[in-house]
Amino acid sequence: MRFAYLGSGSDGNGLVVEAGGSRLLLDCGFTLGETVRRLARVGLEPGQLDAIVVTHEHDDHIGGVARFARKYQLPVWLTYGTLRGLETRFESVTVRLIEGYQSFAVGDIEAMPYPVPHDAGEPAQFVFSDGARRLGVLTDVGCSTRHIETVLSGCDALALECNHDLDLLRNSSYPPSLKQRIAGRLGHLDNGSAGRLLAELDRSRLQHLVAVHLSQQNNSPDLARSALAEATGCDAGWIAVADQSEGLDWRDVR
């Protein structure tokens, strides 16, 4: 199994997961042309994808999904709460509903959704597996829960939100209401909270750790790496960061 980020952040998100002969795209917050360009950067064409899976309805995750799926005739997996109110956008798209956070298969990839606290209709994050290895993904979450920690323990690879540094956010020019939303229990995970969550996990199988969804205004790769390294006792250089503009090249999970 392997994975690559097309980009990660408030300007657009997309993650490709590959196992066996199957590939899926988790979220698509880019324009049609930009998505094609970013896929080409990791050596893929749209026709090589089997499905799009969606975490929630915020535009940086779902903005490009319907148009891309319609053009390339890809099925889209999402919860009803995510779809609600967007039905007209998804006309002529094959929609498959995730019900009760039940697992489903996209070819050789098993997708295991799980609920998270975030200010969206019915948000889902995912663990992807090829039957032997597990890639955990956690972005757009305001706080950790015991269920999240249970689900993500024992993963072979983990993409973990490090959205902001609390001090940078407090001192930013953002209006107070936006600061409260971002730092709230239904907002986004700060570096310290990400580190504390990580410290609670069984990391005995962890091969790859990727910091994702970094704020370009209120965080930096060095701050995110430092927080995760402190939590795990690893070298900060071992931790990868998925960039907004460049994404992250393929990582093999063996």
C-alpha positions in Angstrom: 0.0 0.0 0.0 1.1 3.6 -0.6 -0.2 7.1 -0.4 0.5 10.6 -1.7 -0.9 14.0 -0.9 -2.0 16.3 -3.8 -2.1 19.1 -1.3 -3.2 19.8 2.3 -4.6 23.0 3.8 -7.4 25.5 3.8 -6.9 26.2 0.0 -7.6 22.6 -1.0 -7.1 19.0 0.1 -6.6 15.7 -1.7 -5.0 12.4 -0.7 -4.5 9.4 -3.1 -4.4 5.9 -1.5 -3.3 2.9 -3.6 -3.4 -0.8 -2.7 -3.2 -3.7 -5.1 -4.8 -2.6 -8.4 -7.0 0.0 -6.7 -6.7 3.7 -6.1 -9.0 6.2 -4.4 -9.0 9.9 -3.9 -9.8 11.2 -0.4 -11.4 14.6 -0.8 -10.9 17.0 -3.7 -10.8 20.7 -2.9 -9.2 21.8 -6.2 -10.5 22.9 -9.6 -10.7 20.3 -12.3 -7.6 21.4 -14.1 -5.6 21.8 -10.9 -6.6 18.3 -9.8 -5.5 16.8 -13.1 -2.2 18.7 -12.8 -1.5 17.5 -9.3 -2.3 13.9 -10.2 0.2 14.1 -13.0 2.8 15.3 -10.5 2.5 12.0 -8.7 2.4 10.0 -12.0 -1.3 9.4 -12.3 -4.1 10.1 -14.7 -7.8 10.6 -13.6 -8.8 7.3 -15.4 -6.6 5.4 -13.0 -8.8 6.3 -10.0 -11.6 4.1 -8.9 -13.6 6.3 -6.5 -13.6 9.5 -4.5 -14.2 9.4 -0.8 -15.3 12.6 1.1 -14.7 13.5 4.7 -17.2 16.4 5.0 -18.8 19.3 3.1 -16.4 22.2 3.6 -15.3 23.6 0.3 -11.6 22.9 0.8 -12.5 19.2 0.8 -15.5 18.9 -1.4 -15.3 21.9 -3.7 -14.0 19.9 -6.8 -15.5 16.5 -6.1 -18.8 16.7 -8.1 -17.3 18.1 -11.3 -14.3 15.8 -11.2 -16.5 12.7 -10.5 -18.9 13.7 -13.3 -16.3 14.2 -15.9 -14.4 11.0 -15.1 -17.4 8.9 -14.1 -16.2 8.1 -10.6 -18.5 7.0 -7.8 -18.4 9.2 -4.7 -18.7 7.9 -1.1 -19.9 10.2 1.6 -22.3 10.4 4.5 -25.9 11.6 4.2 -25.1 14.5 6.5 -22.3 15.6 4.1 -24.6 15.2 1.1 -27.6 17.0 2.6 -28.3 20.2 0.9 -25.8 19.4 -1.9 -28.0 17.0 -3.9 -28.4 19.2 -6.9 -24.6 19.6 -7.1 -24.3 15.9 -7.4 -26.8 15.3 -10.2 -25.5 12.8 -12.7 -22.9 11.6 -10.2 -23.0 8.0 -8.8 -23.4 8.6 -5.0 -22.8 5.9 -2.5 -23.9 6.7 1.0 -21.8 5.8 4.1 -24.3 4.7 6.7 -23.6 4.2 10.4 -19.9 4.6 9.7 -19.8 1.1 8.3 -16.7 -0.1 6.4 -16.8 -0.4 2.7 -14.4 -1.6 -0.1 -13.0 0.3 -3.1 -11.5 -2.6 -5.0 -8.5 -3.8 -2.9 -8.8 -1.0 -0.4 -10.9 -1.3 2.7 -12.2 2.1 4.0 -13.1 2.3 7.6 -14.9 5.6 8.5 -15.1 6.9 12.0 -16.9 10.0 13.5 -15.0 13.0 14.7 -16.0 16.3 16.4 -16.0 19.0 13.8 -18.5 21.7 12.7 -19.9 19.8 9.8 -23.1 17.9 9.1 -21.8 14.3 9.5 -18.0 14.4 9.2 -16.0 11.2 8.8 -12.3 10.5 8.9 -10.9 7.2 7.7 -8.5 4.3 8.2 -7.5 2.6 4.9 -6.2 -0.9 4.8 -5.0 -3.5 2.3 -5.8 -6.3 4.7 -2.3 -6.3 6.3 -1.3 -2.6 6.7 -3.3 0.4 7.9 -3.1 4.1 7.0 -4.9 6.4 9.5 -6.1 9.8 8.5 -7.3 12.5 11.0 -7.9 16.1 9.8 -10.5 18.7 10.6 -11.1 17.7 14.2 -11.5 20.0 17.2 -10.4 17.6 19.9 -9.5 14.0 20.5 -11.8 11.3 21.8 -11.2 7.8 23.2 -12.8 6.3 20.1 -10.4 8.2 17.9 -7.4 7.0 19.9 -8.7 3.4 19.7 -9.2 3.6 16.0 -5.8 5.1 15.2 -3.8 2.9 17.5 -1.6 0.3 15.8 -1.6 2.1 12.4 1.4 1.6 10.1 1.1 5.2 8.8 -0.7 8.2 10.1 -1.6 11.6 8.6 -2.4 13.8 11.6 -3.8 17.4 11.6 -1.5 20.0 13.0 -3.5 23.0 12.0 -2.2 25.8 14.2 0.1 27.0 16.9 -2.0 28.4 19.7 0.2 31.4 20.4 0.3 32.3 16.7 -3.4 32.0 16.4 -4.1 34.1 19.6 -1.8 36.9 18.3 -3.0 36.7 14.7 -5.2 39.3 12.9 -8.1 36.9 12.7 -11.4 38.2 14.2 -12.2 36.8 17.7 -15.1 34.7 16.4 -12.8 32.9 13.9 -10.2 32.3 16.5 -12.8 30.8 18.8 -14.1 28.6 16.0 -10.7 27.3 15.0 -9.5 26.6 18.5 -12.9 25.2 19.7 -14.0 21.6 20.3 -15.5 21.5 16.8 -12.7 23.3 15.1 -9.1 22.2 14.3 -6.4 20.5 16.1 -3.5 22.6 17.3 0.1 21.3 17.5 0.1 20.6 21.2 -3.2 18.7 21.1 -2.0 16.7 18.1 1.1 15.7 20.1 -0.9 14.7 23.1 -3.2 12.6 21.0 -0.2 10.9 19.3 1.3 10.1 22.7 -1.8 8.1 23.6 -1.6 5.8 20.6 0.0 2.5 20.1 2.8 3.5 17.8 4.7 0.2 17.7 3.9 -0.4 14.0 4.3 3.3 12.8 6.4 3.7 9.7 5.2 7.1 8.5 4.0 10.1 10.4 2.7 13.1 8.3 1.6 16.4 9.7 -1.3 17.7 7.6 -3.7 20.7 7.2 -1.2 23.2 8.5 -2.4 26.8 8.6 -0.2 29.0 6.3 -0.7 32.0 8.7 -0.8 30.4 12.1 1.7 27.5 11.9 5.0 26.4 10.4 6.4 23.0 9.5 9.1 23.3 12.1 6.6 24.0 14.9 4.4 21.1 13.9 7.4 18.7 13.6 8.7 19.8 17.0 5.4 19.1 18.7 5.0 15.7 17.2 8.7 14.8 17.9 8.4 15.8 21.5 5.4 13.5 21.9 7.0 10.5 20.3 10.7 11.0 21.2 11.6 10.7 17.5 13.9 13.0 15.5 11.9 15.9 14.0 13.4 15.2 10.6 11.7 11.9 10.4 8.3 13.5 10.4 6.9 14.5 7.0 4.7 17.5 6.3 2.1 17.6 3.5 2.4 21.0 1.9 -0.5 23.1 0.5 1.1 23.8 -2.9 3.4 20.7 -3.3 1.6 18.1 -1.4 3.6 15.0 -0.5 5.2 12.4 -2.8 4.4 8.7 -2.5 5.1 7.0 0.8 5.2 3.2 0.7 3.7 1.3 3.6 5.3 -2.1 3.8 
